[in-house]
Amino acid sequence: MSATERITAGTGRLADGAAQLAAGGAGEHRALIITLFAVFVAATLGITVWAGRQTKGAEDFYAGGRQFSGFQNGLAISGDYMSAASFLGIAGAIALFGYDGFLYSIGFLVAWLVALLLVAEPLRNSGRFTMGDVLAYRMRQRPVRTAAGVSTIIVSIFYLLAQMAGAGALVTLLLGITSEAGKILVVVLVGIVMILYVSIGGMKGTTWVQMVKAVLLIAGTLLITFLVMLKFNFNISTLLGRAAEESGKGVAFLEPGLKYGVTATSKIDFISLGIALVLGTAGLPHILIRFYTVPTAKAARKSVNWAIGIIGVFYLMTIALGFGAAALIKPETIIASNKAGNTAAPLLAQEIGGGADSTGGAILLAVISAVAFATILAVVAGLTLASSSSFAHDLYVNVIRKGQATEKEEVSAARWATVGIGAVAIVLGVFARGLNVAGLVALAFAVAASANLPTILYSLFWKRFTTQGALWSIYGGLASSVLLVLFSPVVSGKPTSMFPGVDFHFFPLENPGLISIPLGFLLGWLGSLLSKEEPDVKKYAELEVRSLTGTGAH
């Protein structure tokens, strides 16, 4: 099983284990799981309706009126970032591969340093609602906004598709639905809930949902961590020793190389995926728009600091989740439940609560399942908002209407875009419900790192950057990452591929980051040098002052 499938697409293969968990010890307690789901959905829909009544204009819909504090936004960023892939995928990777699995916890956390040091404050100062605002400030508006809008929507839809398919699989199997019509209906219902979140509540509703989800996730993880450590008398050495012993790998379980030391290709693939994850975070559209919800650049910086703290605590607790699962559950049991190990955390919750036949085990399983569902909904809402905002603000207002649309028309376009993008996600989610969606998540990170990040950094920090450079960087990074993933083992050529029955791959790596990210930077540099357009040095100077000081920031 590949790194990408195991870590970044935990939702994609959640179905297998969820079925067994639902049908197993928790079968008779399904009413409890349904009740928890219903309570959460009802509560969060109530929040979005309340927030929707306070959403008056574009600034409210896109940026929540810029009324959130640094701590609130940091909590929401955490909720947006800690997807089910992180929660379930990393725990499974550690449970099966020990040290090599924990490397991903470190990678996800380090990614935030890039966002903090390079992007958060300058982006908040320079833009208004979207990445296109920053790029268009010193370049030709229509082509640059079109490129930014296209890139944002493609990244969001691929990421969205993975979450949608995972949400549909999780709900379908935990509720015991077996018919194809029932499975399709679940995907449709999840999509409708997502559309309601965004179209009614806008950024305010989405932010509050993400904050609630972050609190639930941290609380649930804290509870399991406490119970695991209690079982081992709060001695981390005892926990690690037991995990190594039960894994069947011995000391090698606690050392690097168990998964990624096998071949040279696997080592290079690990580096490629790591680069994409670390650099892609600072270019993910649903993360970037969060910087606009705070009133000042100082609050933006503070929100990222809070996010690093919250996310850091969470990823430290994955030690207890992953190694706890390895210590208390046989690897054969985890693999039998789900080959990728994505059910390690729910299995651990069930085990630590008293076992498959106990009420305590069923309750903990129900709580963790509800948290996983909450996690997916929050990320889905953030992604939908990012893509609908980019369509309405960048494409509809500034390209199609050439800046002549009223604020009311802009918000209306964003709401209709939410319905349209949600419909696309539902249709693709229905078709992809039985597919391995690992490549789609990998593509989202690779595109963000290949197309969005180089363009943002060049715009903020290089005065020779031109419109042609921006277009080459965005479209070149976009095209190269899409093509390389399309012709990689993620899509064809392996039993774990998206289409296992055919083989048309020629690119050996499962993540294109090692190739497409440098290419995105190279094309931006080369396009600017070969451009006949003279860079607007005066505009760059204005942007530089604005990005560093906040002067003129909205």
C-alpha positions, 0 to 999 in steps of 0.5 A: 500500500502506497504512502499517498493512499495510506496518509492523504486519502484516509477517507478513500478506503475508510469503507472496508473497516467501517463496514466491519466495525458497524457490523461487528461489536457496535451493530446493536448500538447503531441507534447510538451512532445515528443519534450522535450523527443526527445531533451533530448535523442538527446542531451545526445546521442551526449554527449556519442558519444563525450565521446566515441571518448575520450575513449581509454583504460580500465581506460577511459571506467571504470573510465572516465580516473579519470579526474573528479573533486570532484564537478563533481563526486558529481554531477554525484553521485547525478544523479545516486542516485536520481532515479525516485523512490526518486523523485516520490515515496517520494513526493507521500508518503508525500502527502498521509502519511505526517510525515511518508512519510518524514521519507524516505527523512531523511533515504535516506540522512542519508545513505550517512553518512555511505558511507562517513564515512566508504566506500568512501575514503578507497575504492577509495584507495584500488581498481582499477575499481570494488569491486572485486579489493578490496576483491581480494587484500588479498584473493584468486582471482578467488573465491572471484572475482566470488562471487563479480561479481555474486553479483554485476550483480544480484543487478544491474539486479534487480534494472535495471529491475525496472527502465526499466519497469518504463521507458517503462510504462512512455514513453508508456503512455505519448506518448499515446501508447495502443497496446501491440506490441507498449508497447513492442517496447517502452521497447526495444527502451529504452533498446537500448538507454541504451546500446548505452549510456554505450557501446559508452560512457563508464564511461565518457559518463555515468558521463556527462549524470548523471551530466546533469540529476542532474542539470535538476532534481534540477532545476525542483524541485527548480522551483516547490518548489519556486512556491509552497512557493510563493503560501503560501507567503513563510510561511512553517507553513501555507503550513503545516497547509493547508496540514494537513487540506486538507488531512482529517487527521488533526494534525495526518498528521504532527505527526508520526504513521499515516502509521507505527503505526497501527500494530507491524508488520508494525513498524518492517517492517519500521525498516527493510526497513530503515536498508536496505536503509541506509546500502544498499547505501554503497554497491550499485554497481553503487554508488561504481564504482563512487569513482574510477572516481576521481584522488585522495582519497581527491577528492573522499571524496570531491565528497561525501561531494558535493553529500550529499549537493546536495542530502540534498537540494533535499530531503529538497525540497521534503517537498514542493513537498509532502506537497504542493501536499497534500495542493493543491490536494485532496488525492482522486484525487492523489489516483484516479490517482495512488494508490501509490501516485507516480503521486503527483509531476506531478499533483502538477506541472500541478496544480501550472502551472495553472491547467489541461486545461492551457498551463502553467500546460501542460508545467510544466507537460511536463518538470517534465515528461522529468525530470523523464525520464532523471532520469530513463535513468541516473540510468539505464546507471549507473547500466548497467555500474556497471554490465558490468564492473564487468563481464569484469574485475572480471569474464572475465579477472581475472577468465576466462582468468586468468589475461592474457587478453589485455586491448583492449580485456577487454574493448571489453568484457565490451562492449559485456557484456553491450549488453548482460546485456541490452538484459536480461534487455529488455527481463525481462522488456517486461515480467515485464511491467505489474507487480508490481516490488516493490520486485525487488527494495527492493531486490537490496537494501537488497542484497547490504546491506546483501552481499556487505557491510559486505564483504567490511567492513570486508576486509577493517577493520578486519585482521582475514577475510578470503576467506571463510568468504568472500564467506559465507558472499556474497553467504549467504547474497545473498541467504537469501535476495533472498529467504526471498523476494521470500516468502514475501508479496511483491511477493504473498499473497496480492492484491498489490503483484507481483503475487496477485492471489496466496499465498505462502508467510510465511515471514511476512515482506516486506523487509528482511533487518532486518534478512538478513543483520545481517546474512551476517555479522554473516556468514562472521565472522563465515566463517572466524573463521571456515576457515582452511586458515590462514589470510594473516596479511602482506597483510592486513597491506599493504591494511590498509596503502593503504586504509588510505593513498592512497599509491600505489592507481591507 
